Amino acid sequence: MRLLPLLTLLPTFALAQTGTVSNTAAPPRGVTLPPTNAALVDEAPALSLNPAGLGFLDSGQLFYLHERNLESDSVGDAVFLGTHFLGLGAGFSLEWIRGENAPDYRKTSFGLSLGPRTLQLGAALHDFSSDDRAIGGLTSWDVGVTARPARFLSLAAVARDLNAPESDGLKLPRRYNFGVGLRPLDERYTLGVDWLFSEGGFREGLATYTVQAEVLRGLRLGGGLSHGFVSGIPLALQFSATVDLGHAGLTYAAGGAGNGLDHVLQLRLSSERYRSVHGSSGVVTLLDLDDMLSGGVSPVLSVLGVSESDPYLRLLKFLDMATRDERLKGVVVKMEGLPGVGWGGAEELRQAFLRLRQAGKKVVVVMLSGDDRAYLVASAADGVYALTEASLPINGLALSVMSVGGTMDKLGVHWDVARVGEYKTATEQLTRSDMSPAEKETLDAYLDVLVAHNDKAVEAGRKLSPEKLRAAWTGGILSSRRAKDAGLLDGVVSATELDARVAEWFPGLRFHPTYAPRDEREDRWGLRRRIAVVPILGDITGGRSREDPLGFARIAGAETVVRALAQAQEDPSVVAIVLRVDSGGGDVLASDLMYRAVLEAKRHKPVIASMGDAAASGGYYAAVGADEVLAEPTTLTGSIGIYYVKPALEGLGAKLGLNQETVKRGDMADLLEWWRPWTPEQQVAVQAWVDDSYDTFITEVALNRKMDKAKVDAVARGRVWSGQDALARGLVDGLGGLNEAVAAARKRAKIAPSEELDLDVMGGARGFLSGLGGEPGVHALAGLLLPALSERPPEALSSLAREVGLGSPELLRPGLKAMLPFTVRIR
């Protein structure tokens, strides 16, 4: 038959590589690709060369290729589709080959790939159809593997036509391809070498060499060369040029073996953005702080176990990556209420904006509303503006504590309390109707530090003296015009002129409203090493970290935190751990479990504690075992103390006509009952229990802080300190936020400053009922089945609930407590 003479050429076929430009159009040859090799290919056309390359796709791609081979007088067209779906790389393609010297045929392919980013295993099925009966009866299988163990190295092995198909006298022998990819400098320059041979013909194989280089942003050049080491295998050359335009790209490749050129035109469309030629001038983006901080799922989905990562940590990660993104030249920050951000978080955001500016990015804040806390953040910007009708209650700082002791008296509820330290006033919200002298002393001292820090920061950023700031405070709620007259703003803008003002603030830059760091295709091989961020956010208790579906409280579960620390210490890609604490404490046992897990983790890897708005009592206990402890100047920290509290409801019962009688054996048998107050003997017994736990607490603090135990006791006793005062008393090692903690972790892990690390949260909170599906939860599909309901209770309602104690269910849960002495509201 007429194909038999072509069979002698089959050992030389180099499918979809430079070698194909000199080959006759015959199966299993498909459309020639621009210069690449089995170890380099990682886009949709990988289906025709190495199906393992499909596993490196992150989104949908469509490629159209047209080939005109003058040497063989053949034409080829191909469509390749590829995507990432359910953890798999998937591909589909259709290729049409027409030629004067061989039958026309169509090649239909399907492929899948699976595995981690460092090791992908793929398989592809190829089906041929043609008027020629021999070709139309062929169906073949390919399998391939690609390993990318390091940033500079990629290895591949492919077995093609593994089933050695045969149809009507036409047989396709098994063929093998071993490829190596090297990046001696970085992702811009790539070298590849392949060896292709048919079964039993290793020495008669074909060597191909590939060079790829991004000479300018969005402009890539390539070159390929193939040859054999025996006579009869021609030398072939191929060159290519690619222009990328973000979601589209165009490639032209030409090559040949001396008897006519082979031309390839390739068009790419992708949902993923590539490095673009028009992205080099820099972009400006809009950062809506309130939108980014209002993350979380609906109460319904939260109950079912659906969750998202903490929005504040997500924002900090976004800002860190944006700082290092060379494309970003400017940021317009839309600011309103900063939901969920306290004064510690506000200082952290202020520092993040300062780092943006130090990296050469201009930052302009536009305020829709904002108090002193929001203005502290805004003071770090190059310019601060407000909309015409903005509401600006920049009128001073106030600290409020709500007490319900009078209500308890009216209800007839008595509270039994055993505590250590005159400053451990957590229970006074329940037992008193006013502030105790100790509580007032603590709050006054903290507020003084807060005001002084705010004054210093605003003066440094806005060149606004404390005297002028005090004068502005007298205005109560400032209008935009009065705020500008007072020197707080650089100008007032209307919503309709905002576009024009952005062009004025950032001349020559392109506005990119959907910008995100790393929103461009990443060609990096291997995995970045990581710093694990383990969060302790909210009330500390046993079990799993979970989200309160009503938005009243966050719960940091010891089981989740301990598991996350163990996972991080055992993961070879994690070089260090940052313990992120934003908690007023909670259950003593749960806090101790976290503390012991931190001690174990730091035996294996550096552990740095980063304190947010608060790291007090049990939150401080969990953090104190770290190699270094960092707090913001305004972080509520310390509160080293223990207490136990329970209600006695006998008085309330009498008012309601209820009575309870107890028959017991042992004077202490009803010690934990909620009916009658303690007897003097029971009070002594519980106090001894509390004293023992307190002694353990200060002993462990003294051991980790390398302080005398008596000195620890002197600054403990339940006293809350600002981060600045805690540093002066040896309770923390330095001042700073998450960024400084990451830098300290990097330094202790001896990671070179030039190495880029990923920041990954391990052990975040899950939905309220996620424990029903195990740890972690398994409710990812619930969001597809239920209607969207993203609105949470109003912040005012949540704040009120927290102030009267409803936001801390841990307070009434049985067991010893190490919690912040008060639920405090600062504005």
PEDA-V171740 format. One record per run of one state. SS is the DSSP state (H for helix, E for strand, C for the rest). FROM is the first residue (numbers start at 1). TO is the last residue. If there is no record, write none. Layout:
ss=SS from=FROM to=TO
ss=SS from=FROM to=TO
This chain:
ss=C from=1 to=3
ss=H from=4 to=12
ss=C from=13 to=17
ss=H from=18 to=22
ss=C from=23 to=43
ss=H from=44 to=48
ss=C from=49 to=50
ss=H from=51 to=56
ss=C from=57 to=60
ss=E from=61 to=69
ss=C from=70 to=73
ss=E from=74 to=85
ss=C from=86 to=87
ss=E from=88 to=99
ss=C from=100 to=104
ss=E from=105 to=114
ss=C from=115 to=118
ss=E from=119 to=129
ss=C from=130 to=132
ss=H from=133 to=136
ss=C from=137 to=138
ss=E from=139 to=150
ss=C from=151 to=152
ss=E from=153 to=160
ss=C from=161 to=165
ss=E from=166 to=167
ss=C from=168 to=169
ss=E from=170 to=171
ss=C from=172 to=174
ss=E from=175 to=182
ss=C from=183 to=188
ss=E from=189 to=198
ss=C from=199 to=201
ss=H from=202 to=204
ss=C from=205 to=205
ss=E from=206 to=216
ss=C from=217 to=218
ss=E from=219 to=228
ss=C from=229 to=235
ss=E from=236 to=244
ss=C from=245 to=247
ss=E from=248 to=256
ss=C from=257 to=260
ss=E from=261 to=270
ss=C from=271 to=272
ss=E from=273 to=273
ss=C from=274 to=276
ss=H from=277 to=279
ss=C from=280 to=282
ss=E from=283 to=288
ss=H from=289 to=293
ss=C from=294 to=298
ss=H from=299 to=303
ss=C from=304 to=310
ss=H from=311 to=323
ss=C from=324 to=327
ss=E from=328 to=335
ss=C from=336 to=342
ss=H from=343 to=358
ss=C from=359 to=361
ss=E from=362 to=369
ss=C from=370 to=371
ss=H from=372 to=378
ss=C from=379 to=382
ss=E from=383 to=392
ss=C from=393 to=398
ss=E from=399 to=401
ss=C from=402 to=404
ss=H from=405 to=411
ss=C from=412 to=413
ss=E from=414 to=419
ss=C from=420 to=427
ss=H from=428 to=431
ss=C from=432 to=436
ss=H from=437 to=462
ss=C from=463 to=465
ss=H from=466 to=473
ss=C from=474 to=477
ss=E from=478 to=478
ss=C from=479 to=479
ss=H from=480 to=485
ss=C from=486 to=490
ss=E from=491 to=493
ss=C from=494 to=494
ss=H from=495 to=505
ss=C from=506 to=509
ss=E from=510 to=511
ss=C from=512 to=519
ss=E from=520 to=520
ss=C from=521 to=529
ss=E from=530 to=537
ss=C from=538 to=538
ss=E from=539 to=541
ss=C from=542 to=545
ss=E from=546 to=547
ss=C from=548 to=553
ss=E from=554 to=557
ss=H from=558 to=570
ss=C from=571 to=573
ss=E from=574 to=583
ss=C from=584 to=584
ss=E from=585 to=587
ss=H from=588 to=601
ss=C from=602 to=605
ss=E from=606 to=616
ss=C from=617 to=617
ss=H from=618 to=623
ss=C from=624 to=627
ss=E from=628 to=631
ss=C from=632 to=635
ss=E from=636 to=638
ss=C from=639 to=642
ss=E from=643 to=648
ss=C from=649 to=649
ss=H from=650 to=655
ss=C from=656 to=679
ss=H from=680 to=705
ss=C from=706 to=708
ss=H from=709 to=715
ss=C from=716 to=719
ss=E from=720 to=722
ss=H from=723 to=728
ss=C from=729 to=733
ss=E from=734 to=735
ss=C from=736 to=737
ss=H from=738 to=748
ss=C from=749 to=757
ss=E from=758 to=762
ss=C from=763 to=765
ss=E from=766 to=766
ss=C from=767 to=769
ss=H from=770 to=773
ss=C from=774 to=781
ss=H from=782 to=785
ss=C from=786 to=794
ss=H from=795 to=803
ss=C from=804 to=808
ss=H from=809 to=812
ss=C from=813 to=816
ss=E from=817 to=819
ss=C from=820 to=823
ss=E from=824 to=826
ss=C from=827 to=827
